[in-house]
Structure formats: structure tokens, C-alpha cells
Amino acid sequence: MGEIDRASPEVLKELEALRKANAELLSEISALQKQFQGTAEISSKPICIDGPNATLEHNTKFFSQTQHNLYGSSSVQERVAPSGAKLEVGSKARAGINEETPNSQGTSVTHLENDWIYEDMGGCKRKSQENLLKSSILIVGAGGLGSPAALYLAAAGVGCLGLVDHDVVELDNLHRQVIHTEGAVGETKVKSAAAACRAINSFLKVDEHCSGLQASNALDIISKYDIIVDATDNLPTRYLINDACVVMGKPLVSGAALGTEGQLTVYHHGDGPCYRCIFPVPPPTDACQSCSDAGVLGVGIIGCLQALEAIKLASGTGEPLSSRLLILDALTTSVQKVKLRGRNHSCIVCGDAPQISRGNLHQFDYEAFTNSLMSDKIPQRKQILPLSHGVSCKEYNRRCEEGELHVLLDVRDTHQYAISALPNSVNVPFSQLKETVSQIQDLAKGIDLEVKEDYLTEVLAQSPRPIYVICRRGHDSQKTVQFLRSNGFPDTFDIIGGLESWTREVDHHFPKY
């Protein structure tokens, strides 16, 4: 006798009810499937969701796999979502625009229609998409931050995207400037980025500003756009962008990334502060590092979040990150938000009595104000030593080949020294030089400091071996030579141009970072 025959009447009754419910469900699924098969736009791949083994998981996968085609179908005017929420599909239903007609900025609605799914489920509304299509967004900087921001904004369907950058694509930046390719090396970043954006959205209007942003043209450029995205990494340009945004009444999406940390906020939006309110005085130049010097991890994440903030501002959805600062720790993948102080009423640009206006902004010297160059490029090496106190990389290489006994000091930071170094060099970070030299001075006076196990101190005390100093670009090495010569080591010489010159002049295969 089978298990069913021995079952209690209650179990049999419940089983019969389940069978009836299952039959009704299969009937509804079959009816939906017939409707799907009658739609010309449905994917040609057959998807089976009925049968005795149909489950909620199968149905969920079905809706997930087919929603792209369903929502992109202009012939299907209305469906009922599984939850009962009204679902509008098709470009005509969603945007109220003929799907063959581009919008005023040239963007086709059919290219973007899949952004909207369930109208009543907390997603973006039709008006939000229309706002986005009508918006114009300017990205200043097409590097590590601007690359992902531009890609996402182009794909999201902004009406017009402006790109500003004076620089060219370089091979050693491609690891973080993901919009560019090896084939674009040597090309202007703006043209490379514009091509990538058009490849994603051929209807997108892209404005190319290859000359860069200066005080003389900032107002003219920024005035043409609704939202400004600051994707730069130098102080004078940040202050310039902020001031121009305040003067022209534009919200500013500001992002920054250095090392393993990133920051994001929206300035000059609503009652929120501007950049000068938070930083009325620029930091010392010694406290500022570039991505190429300090490295960067997670810069793309901040760039994507900048695109998100710009989309929220343009579409009128969500809560922009105004008066709040988002801080990303890439090593722990942790994010925190802190509240910023309010608008500074004594701010010289957005305060009650502003000193910077549309009439005089072009006269403000931002490089002098920040004591730094308005460029992401590494400044040219400044010669602070007499030429007799330095040797070229080729000359140093010749002396090595002749077997000259000497000491080679590499004064880069330890983590940079670990990346690449010349043979037989000794690493003494410039920041630790004073402490080491004081020991050398005492040793030269005959004082036993019990530091003979320190190779550096020993070899420096040996005379008359000359000392050659090298760093990455020839800045810290000059300071080191200057310091050592003034502290009892006259035969100390700078290797001019540092390791970057070594790569260019001597060994083209020496790693460059």
C-alpha cells in the first residue's frame, strides 16, 4: 500500500489544494508565455518556465532574463509586474517621444529606455529621464577620476557632455585612466575620451575643450553647462573651478583620490558651502602630492560616484551629497560620511560680501595663490646646485664601467626603492637624512657610536670615495647633495635628472613608474 493511501484525510486535502493552485499558476504562466511569443521584439532564444518542475526561482530567472527585451519592445504597451505594480514599456509609453526622433541634444530615447523598469517601485520616473536627456554636464579632467565618470555619464544618457583637459594620453597612466587605450598614446586626452564616449552612445553630443581650463576662459566654458564635475588633481584648478561655479551659479561635484583614500562631495548646492568655505587657505605645497608620486588605489570608484552625484543632480532624483563628505578607505573597503560646516558668510567668493566676481575672476592669479602650477604635469626640475656639483646619467654610467669606487645613495622613499633601484645603491629616504648625517658627523670626529654595523655610516666614513646621490626626478637628490656638502662631505655629486633621466639616457628598459 502506497504512502498516499496511508496519508490522513487532512494531508490529502492539503495536497489537492496545492495541486489546484499549481494548475492555476501553470495556466497563468502559459497565457503569459503565449503573449510573449506574440511579441516581435522578444529574444529568439526559447525560455521554458512551465512544466511540473516550475518554481519561483525559475520564474524569477525568466523575468530577469527577459526584462531587457520586454522593456525595449515598442510594440508592447503595458504589462503587469509580478508584484502588481504598473509597468510601462516601450519608448513611446515611457518618454512620450517618437522612438525614431532624437531629443534636442541628439540622444535617441530608444538608446536609454531600459533605464526605467517599475514606475511605482522607487525607481526613476519618466520626468527624471527627460531631465537627464536635457542636461549638460562638464567634466574637467580626463584622467583617473574623469575617465570612469565620462563613461558612465555617456552611457546613462546625458544630453550633452563637455570634456576639458590639455594633456595627452601616456602609457604609464593607463592603469588608472581607464577610458584611454594603448592605441591612443600621444593623442589628446579629450579626443581619446570623446571617441570612447561616442562609441558607447553614438547619439551623445560631446564638446571637446583641448586647451584646458584657465582663468581667462573658465566662465565662458562653465556657463554652457548645468553641472560641473571636478576631476582634477591640482590646487589652483580646484580653486578656479569652484570660483567659476559660484559666480555662474552651478553645482560642483568634487572628487579626490590619493593613495588608498578617496573623498567626494557636492559644493555650492542649495545652502551648502563651496570649496573655499571649507579651505579658505590652500595647504603648503610640501603637503600636496600627485597620484604619480603617492600612488592611488580606488580612484575609479570615486569617479563612478561622481557620475552618480551628477546624475542625481541632473535628473532631480535622490539626495545629493551636499554639506556632507564621503570618505572611502580602499584598503578596508569602508565608507563613512561626515557633516561639513555650513557656508562661510565671510567667504571671498560665496560670502555676504564676495571679492571675486564675474568681472574680475579672470584677473585672479590662482598659481600665485596656491604657490603651485595649474597643471597635472610634473614641474620641470629646478637647478639649485652649481653645475659642477652634478653629473649626467651617461657620465655616471661611464664612471661605473671604468670601475670607480664610490657610494651611491638613493634617497627615495622605501616603497619606491622596492619597485626598482640601481645595483649596489644604498637606500636612505630623504626624510631620514638628517638623523643619519648627524651620526656620520660624530663618527668623523672620532666618537664611537657603535654604529659600525650600519653599512651606510661605514661607507660614508671611508675616504676618499665620492658619493653620488640619485632620486626619482632629481629634486631631492639636489637637496641631499647640498646638505651633505655643508656637513663635511665635499665629494658629493647629484645624478642629474634622477632615475627618469637614467631611463631615457642609459637604460630604456629600466622600470618607470
C-alpha positions in Angstrom: 0.0 0.0 0.0 1.5 3.4 -1.1 2.3 6.3 1.1 -0.5 8.4 -0.3 -3.1 5.7 0.6 -1.9 5.7 4.2 -2.0 9.5 4.5 -4.5 11.2 6.7 -7.6 13.0 5.2 -6.1 16.3 6.2 -2.9 15.7 4.2 -4.9 14.5 1.2 -7.0 17.6 1.4 -3.9 19.9 1.5 -2.3 18.0 -1.3 -5.3 18.5 -3.5 -5.4 22.2 -2.8 -1.7 22.5 -3.7 -2.4 20.7 -7.0 -5.2 23.0 -7.8 -3.1 26.1 -7.0 -0.3 24.7 -9.1 -2.7 24.1 -12.1 -3.9 27.7 -11.9 -0.3 29.0 -11.7 0.7 26.9 -14.8 -2.3 28.3 -16.6 -1.3 31.9 -15.9 2.2 31.1 -17.0 1.1 29.6 -20.2 -1.1 32.6 -21.0 1.9 34.9 -20.4 4.1 32.8 -22.5 1.7 33.0 -25.4 1.7 36.8 -25.1 5.5 36.8 -25.0 5.6 34.6 -28.1 3.4 37.0 -29.9 5.8 39.9 -29.4 8.1 40.5 -32.3 10.8 42.1 -30.1 11.2 39.1 -27.8 14.6 37.3 -27.8 14.8 34.4 -30.3 16.1 32.1 -27.5 13.3 30.0 -26.2 12.8 30.1 -22.4 10.7 27.4 -20.8 9.1 28.3 -17.5 6.2 25.9 -17.3 6.0 22.2 -16.6 5.9 20.2 -13.4 9.3 21.4 -12.2 8.5 25.1 -12.5 9.5 27.0 -9.3 9.6 30.6 -8.1 13.3 30.6 -8.8 12.7 29.6 -12.4 10.1 32.4 -12.8 12.5 34.9 -11.2 15.2 33.9 -13.6 12.8 34.2 -16.5 11.8 37.7 -15.7 15.4 38.7 -15.1 16.5 37.3 -18.5 13.6 38.7 -20.5 13.1 42.2 -18.9 15.7 43.8 -21.2 13.8 42.7 -24.3 10.4 43.3 -22.9 11.1 46.8 -21.7 12.8 47.6 -25.0 9.9 46.5 -27.1 7.9 49.3 -28.7 5.0 47.0 -29.6 4.3 46.0 -26.0 2.5 49.0 -24.4 1.8 47.8 -20.9 2.5 44.8 -18.6 1.7 44.0 -15.0 4.7 43.4 -12.9 4.8 40.3 -10.6 4.1 42.4 -7.6 1.2 44.1 -9.2 3.0 47.4 -9.8 2.2 49.0 -13.1 4.9 48.6 -15.7 5.2 50.9 -18.6 7.4 49.7 -21.5 8.3 50.9 -24.9 9.9 54.3 -25.8 6.5 55.9 -26.7 4.9 54.8 -23.4 7.9 55.9 -21.3 9.2 59.1 -22.8 6.3 60.3 -24.8 8.6 60.8 -27.7 8.7 59.1 -31.1 11.4 56.4 -30.8 12.9 57.4 -34.1 13.2 61.0 -33.2 16.3 62.2 -31.2 15.9 64.6 -28.4 17.0 68.2 -28.6 20.6 67.2 -27.7 20.6 64.4 -30.3 20.2 61.4 -28.0 17.8 58.7 -29.1 15.3 57.7 -26.5 15.4 54.0 -27.5 19.1 54.0 -26.5 18.1 54.8 -22.9 14.7 53.3 -22.4 15.9 50.3 -20.4 16.8 52.6 -17.5 13.2 52.6 -16.4 11.6 49.4 -15.1 8.9 49.6 -12.5 7.3 53.0 -12.3 5.9 52.6 -8.8 8.8 50.7 -7.2 11.1 53.5 -6.2 12.9 53.7 -9.5 13.5 56.8 -11.6 10.4 58.3 -13.2 9.7 59.4 -16.7 10.4 63.0 -15.8 13.8 62.1 -14.4 14.9 60.5 -17.6 13.7 63.5 -19.6 15.6 65.8 -17.2 18.7 63.7 -17.8 18.3 63.8 -21.5 18.0 67.6 -21.4 21.0 68.1 -19.1 24.5 69.2 -20.0 27.5 68.1 -17.8 31.1 69.3 -17.9 33.9 67.1 -16.7 37.2 69.0 -16.0 40.0 66.4 -16.3 40.0 63.2 -18.3 42.4 61.3 -16.1 41.8 58.8 -13.3 38.7 60.4 -12.0 37.3 61.8 -15.2 37.7 58.5 -17.1 35.0 56.4 -15.3 32.8 59.5 -14.8 32.7 60.2 -18.5 32.0 56.6 -19.4 29.1 56.3 -17.0 27.6 59.6 -17.9 27.8 58.9 -21.6 26.1 55.5 -21.1 23.5 56.9 -18.7 22.2 59.3 -21.4 23.0 62.9 -20.6 22.1 65.2 -23.4 25.5 66.9 -23.7 28.9 66.0 -22.2 31.7 68.5 -22.1 35.3 67.4 -21.6 38.2 69.6 -20.6 41.9 68.6 -20.5 45.1 70.0 -22.0 47.1 66.8 -21.5 47.9 63.8 -23.8 47.5 60.1 -23.2 50.6 58.5 -21.7 51.3 54.7 -21.4 52.2 54.7 -17.7 48.9 56.3 -16.8 46.6 53.7 -18.4 46.3 51.6 -15.3 44.1 54.3 -13.7 42.8 56.3 -16.7 40.6 53.5 -18.0 38.9 55.4 -20.8 42.1 55.5 -22.8 43.8 52.7 -24.7 47.4 52.0 -25.8 46.4 53.0 -29.3 45.6 56.5 -28.1 49.0 57.1 -26.5 50.2 60.5 -27.7 46.7 61.7 -28.6 45.0 64.4 -26.6 43.0 63.0 -23.6 39.9 64.9 -24.7 39.8 63.4 -28.2 40.5 59.9 -26.8 37.8 60.2 -24.2 35.3 61.7 -26.6 35.8 58.8 -29.0 35.2 56.3 -26.2 32.0 58.1 -25.1 30.7 58.2 -28.7 31.4 54.5 -29.0 29.1 53.9 -26.1 26.4 56.3 -27.2 26.5 57.4 -30.8 23.7 59.9 -30.2 25.6 61.7 -27.5 26.7 65.3 -28.1 30.3 65.7 -26.9 32.0 69.1 -26.6 35.8 68.9 -26.8 37.9 71.5 -24.9 41.5 70.6 -25.5 43.1 73.9 -24.4 42.4 73.3 -20.7 40.7 75.5 -18.2 42.3 78.8 -17.4 41.1 81.9 -15.6 40.7 83.6 -18.9 38.2 81.0 -20.3 36.7 79.4 -17.3 33.5 81.5 -17.1 32.8 81.1 -20.8 33.2 77.3 -20.7 31.4 76.6 -17.4 28.4 78.9 -18.3 27.4 76.5 -21.1 26.7 73.5 -18.7 24.2 72.7 -16.0 26.5 70.7 -13.7 30.3 70.7 -13.3 32.4 67.7 -12.3 35.9 68.5 -10.9 38.1 65.5 -11.8 41.4 67.4 -11.5 44.3 66.8 -9.0 46.0 70.2 -8.7 45.1 73.0 -6.3 44.9 76.1 -8.5 42.5 74.4 -10.9 40.3 73.3 -8.0 40.0 76.9 -6.7 39.4 78.2 -10.2 36.6 75.7 -10.9 35.0 76.4 -7.5 35.1 80.2 -8.0 33.7 79.9 -11.6 30.9 77.6 -10.4 29.9 80.0 -7.6 30.0 83.0 -9.9 27.9 81.3 -12.6 25.6 79.6 -10.1 26.5 76.0 -10.9 26.6 72.9 -8.6 30.1 71.4 -8.3 30.6 67.6 -7.9 34.1 67.4 -6.4 36.1 64.2 -6.1 39.7 63.4 -4.9 41.7 60.3 -4.6 45.3 59.8 -3.4 47.0 56.7 -2.0 44.3 54.4 -0.6 41.8 57.1 0.3 39.1 58.9 -1.7 36.7 61.8 -1.0 33.5 63.0 -2.6 31.1 65.9 -2.0 28.9 68.4 -3.8 29.8 72.1 -3.4 27.6 75.1 -3.9 24.3 73.3 -4.0 21.3 74.5 -2.0 22.5 76.0 1.2 25.7 74.0 1.2 29.2 75.5 1.3 31.7 76.0 -1.6 35.2 74.7 -1.7 36.6 78.0 -0.4 34.3 77.8 2.6 36.0 74.6 3.7 39.5 75.5 2.5 39.9 79.3 2.6 43.7 79.0 2.6 45.5 76.4 0.4 47.7 73.9 2.2 51.5 74.1 1.9 52.9 72.8 -1.3 55.0 70.2 0.6 51.8 68.7 1.9 50.4 68.1 -1.6 51.3 65.0 -3.6 50.3 63.8 -7.0 48.9 60.4 -8.0 52.1 59.6 -9.8 54.2 60.2 -6.7 52.0 58.8 -4.0 50.2 56.2 -6.0 46.4 55.7 -6.0 44.0 52.9 -5.3 40.3 53.2 -5.8 40.3 56.3 -7.9 37.9 54.7 -10.3 35.4 54.2 -7.5 35.3 57.9 -6.7 35.0 58.7 -10.4 31.9 56.5 -10.6 30.4 58.1 -7.6 31.0 61.5 -9.1 28.9 60.3 -12.1 26.2 59.1 -9.7 26.0 62.5 -8.0 25.9 64.3 -11.3 23.1 62.0 -12.5 21.1 62.7 -9.3 21.5 66.4 -9.8 20.6 66.3 -13.4 17.6 64.0 -13.1 16.3 65.6 -9.9 16.2 62.3 -8.0 17.8 61.2 -4.7 19.6 63.3 -2.2 22.8 64.9 -3.5 25.9 64.8 -1.2 25.7 68.5 -0.3 27.1 69.6 3.1 28.4 66.1 3.6 31.8 64.5 2.7 32.0 60.8 1.8 35.4 59.2 2.7 36.5 55.9 1.1 39.1 53.7 2.6 40.1 51.4 -0.3 42.2 49.1 1.9 39.3 48.1 4.1 36.5 48.9 1.6 34.9 51.1 4.2 32.9 54.2 3.6 31.9 56.9 6.1 30.2 60.3 5.8 30.9 63.4 7.8 29.0 66.6 8.0 30.7 69.7 6.6 30.4 73.1 8.2 27.9 75.4 6.6 28.5 78.2 4.2 31.1 80.7 5.4 29.5 84.2 5.3 32.9 85.8 5.1 33.9 83.6 2.1 35.5 85.8 -0.6 33.5 84.1 -3.4 30.1 83.0 -1.9 30.0 85.1 1.2 27.9 88.1 2.0 30.5 90.5 0.5 32.2 88.5 -2.3 35.5 89.8 -3.6 35.6 87.5 -6.7 33.0 88.2 -9.3 32.3 87.7 -13.0 34.1 90.9 -13.7 37.4 90.2 -12.0 37.8 86.4 -11.8 40.0 86.4 -14.9 42.4 88.6 -13.1 42.9 86.3 -10.1 46.3 84.6 -10.1 45.5 81.1 -8.9 49.0 79.8 -9.3 50.4 82.5 -7.1 47.6 82.0 -4.6 48.4 78.3 -4.2 52.1 78.5 -5.0 51.8 75.7 -7.5 51.3 75.2 -11.2 47.9 75.0 -12.8 48.8 71.7 -14.4 48.8 68.0 -13.6 52.2 67.7 -15.2 55.3 67.3 -13.0 57.1 70.6 -12.9 60.4 70.8 -14.6 63.5 70.2 -12.5 64.7 73.3 -10.8 68.5 73.6 -10.7 69.6 74.6 -7.2 73.2 73.4 -7.3 76.2 74.6 -9.3 76.6 72.5 -12.4 80.0 71.4 -11.1 78.2 69.6 -8.2 76.3 67.2 -10.6 77.0 64.6 -13.2 74.8 63.4 -16.1 73.4 59.8 -16.1 75.7 59.0 -19.0 78.7 60.3 -17.2 77.9 58.4 -14.0 77.4 55.2 -16.1 80.8 55.7 -17.7 82.5 56.0 -14.3 80.8 52.8 -13.2 82.0 51.0 -16.3 85.6 52.2 -15.5 85.3 50.7 -12.1 85.4 53.8 -10.0 84.9 53.1 -6.3 82.1 55.2 -4.9 78.9 55.2 -2.8 75.5 55.5 -4.5 72.8 56.9 -2.3 69.1 56.5 -3.4 67.1 59.0 -1.3 63.6 57.9 -2.5 61.0 56.5 0.0 61.4 52.9 0.9 58.3 51.7 -1.0 59.6 53.4 -4.2 63.0 51.9 -3.8 61.4 48.5 -3.6 59.9 49.0 -7.1 63.2 49.5 -8.9 66.7 50.5 -8.0 70.2 50.7 -9.5 72.7 47.9 -8.5 74.8 48.5 -5.4 72.8 51.5 -4.3 72.0 52.3 -0.6 68.5 53.5 0.3 68.4 56.4 2.7 65.0 58.2 2.4 65.4 61.9 2.2 63.1 62.3 5.3 65.7 60.3 7.4 68.8 62.0 6.1 69.4 64.5 8.9 69.4 61.8 11.5 71.8 59.7 9.6 74.2 62.6 8.8 74.4 63.6 12.4 75.7 60.1 13.1 78.2 60.5 10.3 79.4 63.8 11.7 80.0 62.3 15.2 81.9 59.4 13.6 84.1 61.8 11.7 85.1 63.4 15.0 86.3 60.0 16.3 83.3 59.4 18.6 82.4 55.7 18.7 78.7 55.5 18.3 78.6 51.7 18.0 77.0 52.0 14.6 79.7 50.2 12.6 77.1 47.6 11.7 75.3 50.4 9.7 76.6 49.9 6.2 75.7 53.4 5.2 77.6 55.1 8.0 80.7 52.9 7.3 80.9 53.6 3.6 80.3 57.3 4.0 83.1 57.5 6.6 85.5 55.9 4.1 87.6 58.5 2.3 88.2 59.5 -0.4 85.3 57.6 -2.1 83.0 60.1 -3.8 79.3 60.0 -3.1 76.6 60.1 -5.8 73.0 60.8 -5.0 70.0 59.8 -7.0 66.2 60.1 -6.6 63.3 59.8 -9.0 63.5 63.1 -10.9 66.4 65.0 -9.4 64.8 67.2 -6.8 65.5 65.6 -3.5 68.9 64.4 -4.7 70.0 68.1 -5.2 68.8 68.9 -1.7 70.7 65.9 -0.3 74.0 67.0 -2.1 73.5 70.5 -0.8 73.0 69.2 2.8 75.9 66.7 2.7 78.4 69.2 1.3 77.5 71.6 4.1 78.1 68.8 6.7 81.6 67.6 5.9 81.2 65.6 2.6 82.6 67.8 -0.2 82.9 65.0 -2.7 79.2 64.5 -3.1 77.5 64.8 -6.5 74.0 64.9 -7.8 73.0 62.5 -10.7 71.1 65.0 -12.8 67.5 64.2 -13.7 67.3 61.1 -11.4 66.0 57.7 -12.5 63.7 59.1 -15.1 66.7 60.5 -16.9 68.5 57.2 -16.4 65.7 55.5 -18.3 65.8 58.0 -21.1 69.6 58.3 -21.5 71.1 55.0 -20.3 68.7 52.0 -19.9 65.4 52.3 -21.8 64.2 49.1 -20.1 64.7 50.4 -16.6 61.2 50.4 -14.9 59.4 53.7 -15.0 56.5 54.3 -12.6 
